[in-house]
Amino acid sequence: MHREVQFVRAVGASYVDVRDVLRDRAQGVLGLAGEPLRLVLVTGIGSTHIARDVAAVIEGFSEVGKECRLSFSGDTALHPDLSAHFAATIDAVPISDVRTAVFLRTGYEPPLGPIGGALDSLGLHRLFAQALEEWFDGFARRLGEALHAG
C-alpha cells in the first residue's frame, strides 16, 4: 500500500528568489546541517510525544521553465525493525511577481507489508502526516527567514 501526502504554502517572495534559495541553500532551509541529513519528526498522542530522526539525502535540484524541484529521500523508523523509506519533492511555482507556491509531496510504503498497511490505515498515516505538516511549517518559516536575510 503506497501512501501519498501533499501540503502547499504561499511564500511572499518572487519565484526567482525562492528558486535561488532552494538551489543554493537547500540544507539550511530544510533544517539539515550536513551529511547525512537529519530531520526530526515529532508528533503527539494525547500527552505522549514521539520524536524520530529521519535520515535524508538531497537527491537533486531541477528546473523546467518557471517551476523548480528539490528532491530528497530517506528512511524513518519507529523501531529498528519498522523502517519505512520515503521519497519527497519540494516544488516552487510562481503565483504572481511577488508570491510563490511551495508544495511538499511525499510518498511512502508502510513497513511490515499487509500488517503495516493495516496499522497505517488505522491511524499511523495521520500521525505521519501531522508530523510532516509541522516540519513543513518550519521549512516555510526557515525559507522566509532565508529570503529576508538575502
RAKAWO-V321642 format. One record per residue. N is the residue number from 1. RES is the residue in one small letter. OMEGA is omega as a letter, one per 30 degrees, with the letter a starting at -180 (none if undefined). Layout:
# RAKAWO-V321642
((N RES OMEGA) (N RES OMEGA))
This chain:
# RAKAWO-V321642
((1 m l) (2 h l) (3 r l) (4 e l) (5 v l) (6 q l) (7 f l) (8 v l) (9 r l) (10 a a) (11 v l) (12 g l) (13 a l) (14 s l) (15 y a) (16 v l) (17 d l) (18 v l) (19 r a) (20 d l) (21 v l) (22 l a) (23 r a) (24 d a) (25 r a) (26 a a) (27 q a) (28 g a) (29 v l) (30 l a) (31 g a) (32 l a) (33 a l) (34 g a) (35 e f) (36 p a) (37 l a) (38 r l) (39 l l) (40 v l) (41 l a) (42 v l) (43 t a) (44 g l) (45 i a) (46 g l) (47 s l) (48 t l) (49 h l) (50 i l) (51 a a) (52 r l) (53 d l) (54 v l) (55 a a) (56 a l) (57 v l) (58 i a) (59 e l) (60 g l) (61 f l) (62 s l) (63 e l) (64 v a) (65 g l) (66 k l) (67 e l) (68 c a) (69 r l) (70 l a) (71 s l) (72 f a) (73 s a) (74 g a) (75 d l) (76 t a) (77 a l) (78 l a) (79 h a) (80 p l) (81 d a) (82 l a) (83 s l) (84 a l) (85 h l) (86 f l) (87 a a) (88 a l) (89 t l) (90 i a) (91 d l) (92 a a) (93 v a) (94 p l) (95 i l) (96 s l) (97 d a) (98 v l) (99 r a) (100 t l) (101 a l) (102 v a) (103 f l) (104 l l) (105 r l) (106 t l) (107 g a) (108 y l) (109 e l) (110 p l) (111 p l) (112 l l) (113 g a) (114 p l) (115 i l) (116 g l) (117 g l) (118 a l) (119 l l) (120 d l) (121 s a) (122 l l) (123 g a) (124 l l) (125 h l) (126 r l) (127 l l) (128 f a) (129 a l) (130 q l) (131 a a) (132 l l) (133 e l) (134 e l) (135 w a) (136 f l) (137 d l) (138 g l) (139 f a) (140 a l) (141 r l) (142 r l) (143 l l) (144 g l) (145 e l) (146 a l) (147 l a) (148 h l) (149 a l) (150 g none))
